[in-house]
Amino acid sequence: MRTPQRFVDWLAGNCQVGKKFGREYHYHSRSDAHSVALCEFIMDDLLASCPMMREQAASGKVAYGVNVRHRWELSGKTKTLDLAVGIPIDGAAEPVGPPIFKTKKMARVLMCCEAKSVMTEHGKALPRVFDELNSSNQMPHREDDEVIAAGIAVVNIASSFVSPLRQKESGDAIVTPHNQPHVAERTVEHLRGLRIRDGVGEEGFDAYCTIVVDCDNQVDHPVSLWTDLPAPQIGDADHYDAFIERIVQSYSERFSILQT
């Protein structure tokens, strides 16, 4: 099962309890549980799709991490990477089951991925999400232009949303209406403005995709994957299949021989 459907299935079964009033939700913006799950699923797809990465992982030459605090050598700046694949520092990796080790410390990052979500108040959230995604590929490429910088965004197309941050202690749930599919379509289209580069020496992501979900965030309501328009379609540069293919191709071309 590939990541978009796995993530939706996970979201449908996830129960986040708000700390303030004890209400239950599928998604909570103050938690990174959804981002962690998404990144773990992406890693599974990369290992299944990239023989070279899988072989290097099995031999311990590369490892992966989620929420990796990495210090970039040239700038001296530290950044948390939502998902990273790289050469682990000796003794810093631990097995998590074949074919790969997991680590929080990397001697060299080979691939990193920034994961974002736009679940409600699309117009308000979009400029911030765009800027954060756009800047997430710049630091890795300034440090090492061969690094594969990827990005992924989850966009909600539900006609309403129960935001944990807008609820009150008592009474019915406060529901935020969405002008759908207009706001989701506008979000998907705006995120297509993120530059995707064709090779080393250029600017932009090496791979980017958008996943569209239908989630009103009420735990007794279903969650589903939205595959019709305005979701990216097969053949689009921002479709999940293209995202995985671009990472696999770049990895195979750049890291057949590993250097720290």
N, C-alpha and C positions, 0 to 999 in steps of 0.2 A: 504493500500500500504506500503510495507516494505522499509527500508532505502535505499538500493542500487538504486532502481528505482526512489524513491522520490528524492534522491540527484541528479541523472542524469537529471531528469525533472527540478529540480530547477536550475541546472547549465545551461541547455539549455535556460532557460528564464532569466538568470542573465545577467546584463549589467554593467560591471565595466568600468568606464571612467578613462583612464590614466591621472594623474594630469599634466604631462609634455606637452603632445601634443594633449590631448583630444580624442585620439583614443578609440574605444570601444572593450571590450573583455568579454568573458564568465568568465575568471579566471584571477586574478591578485595576484601574490605572496606577494605583499606588503599589501594586505588586508586580514583580517581574516573572511570575510563574508562567504566563503565556509566552513571554519572550524565550524563556529557558526551554519550554517544550518545543516551540517552533525551531529553535536552533538545534536541538537534539535530533529532531526529525530530518532537518536539512543534512546534518552530518551523516545520517544513515543513508540518505540518497546519494551523497557524494561518494561514500565508500562503495556503494553498489554500482555506481556508474563509472568510476575512475579506477581501472586496474592498477595504474602506477601508484596512486595514493594508497590504495588498499595493500599493495605489496610493501611499500615503504612503512606503512603503519604496522603491518604484521611483524616486521623486523625491528620495530622500535625506533626507526630513524625519524619518524614524525609522530606527533601526538596532537590531540585537540583539546580545547578548553572552552567553557562557557563562562561569560563574565570574567574574562582574563584581564588582570591589571598589568599592562605592559608598558615599560619605559622605553621610549624611542631614543636611540643612542645619540643621534645628531642634535636634536632639539632639547633633549633632556626632559621632555614632557611625558607624563604618564596618562594613559587613556585606558578606559575599560572597554574591551572588545567583546561584543555580544557573543560572537563565535569566532574562534581562531584555530587555524591549523598551522603548525610550525615545528621547528626542530627544538625538542625539549632540552632544558638544561640538565646535565647529568644528574641522575638520582631524583629528578623532580617529577617523574611520570609514574602513574600507578595504573595497573591493568583494570579495565572495566568490562572485560570479555572480548573475545576475538572480534575483529582483527585489529583493535587499536587501543592505545594507552591514552589516559587523560592527564592533563597537566595544567597548572596555573602559572608556570614559569617557562618562558621560551627564549632560547638563544637567538632565534630568528623567526619572525612571523612570515609565513608563506601565503596565507590566505586569511582574510578577515571579513566578517559580514556584520553590517549594522541592521538591526530589526526594529521597525517602527509600526505603530498602529494608529489608525484614525477611526475611532469607533463612534464618536458623537461630536457635535459642534464642529462639523467639518471645515466650515469657513474660517473659524477661529484657530483651529489646530493646524490647518494646512501650511501656512507660511513657516511656522516653527518646524514642522516635520520636514518640509522641503529643505530648509536651511541646515538642519541637523544631518539629514542624509547627504546633502551636497558637500558639506564640510568633512564628512566621515571618510571620504576617499582621498582627501588632499594630504593629510598628515602621513599616512602610510606611503604614498607615492613620493612625497618629498624625502622620506627616509630611505626608501628602497623602491625604485620604479618598477621592479619585477613583482612586487607584492600584488596579489590578486585582491582587489578591493571590491566587495559585493554589497548590495543593499536589497532589502525586501520590506515591503509595506503591506499591512493588512488593512483593508478598507471595508467599512461596514455599509451595507445597503439596506439595512432594516428601516422600516418606515417610522420606527420610534425606538427609544433607548431609555433604560432606567440607569441613570448614572449614580454610582455610590456616593459621589461627592455632592449631590444635590438633595439627598434624602433628609427627612426629618424624623424625629424620634417616634412619633406616632402618626396614625392615619394611613391612608392609601399611598402606594408608591407614587412618587413624582415622575411622570413620564415626559420625556422630551421628544416632540414630533420632529421628523426629518422630511424634507421635501425631496422624496425619492421618486425615480432614480436620478434626479437632477444633481443632487449634491455629490453622490457617489461618482457619477459620470464626470463631473467637473474635477473631482479629486484625482481620479485615475488619469484624466487628460493632463492636468497640471503636473503630476508627477512624471509624465512622459517628457517633461522639460529637463529632467536630470540627464546629464550627458553620459553616454556610454562610449567608451573609447574602443578603438579597433586594435590597439597594440601598445607596447611599451613606448614611452616617449610622448604619448598624448595625455590629455586630461580627461577625467571622468571615471565612472565605474567601469570595471571589467565585466560586471554582470549586475543586472537589476531586474526585479520583477514585482508585480502587484498581485496580491491574492484578494478576492472579494468574498466576503462572508455576509450571511443574513443572521444577525444576532440582536434581539431586542433586550438581552441581558436579564430576562426573568427566568429563574431556574426551572419553572414548570412549563416553559415554552421551548420548542425545538431550536436547534442551530443548524444551518445548512451552508454548503458551499455554493456560491453563485458562479455559474460558468457561462451564462449568456452575457451578451453586451449589457452594460459597459465593461464587464470584466475582459482582460486581455484574452485574445483568441490564439489558438495554435498558429504559429507563424509570426506572431507579433514579437518584437524585441523584448517586451516586458512580460511575456508569458513565462510561467514557471519552468516549462521544459527548456526554453531557450536559456534561461538563467543557469540551470544545471549544466547544459551543454557548453556554455561559454566558460564556466569555471573549469570543467573537465578538460576542455581543449587548451585553455591557458596553462593549467597546471601541467599537463603532459608536455607542452612545448617548453616551459620555463624551468621545470624542476626535475628533469630526468636525472640530472647530476646535482646532488645537494651540496651546498657550501654554506657554512655558518658565517 
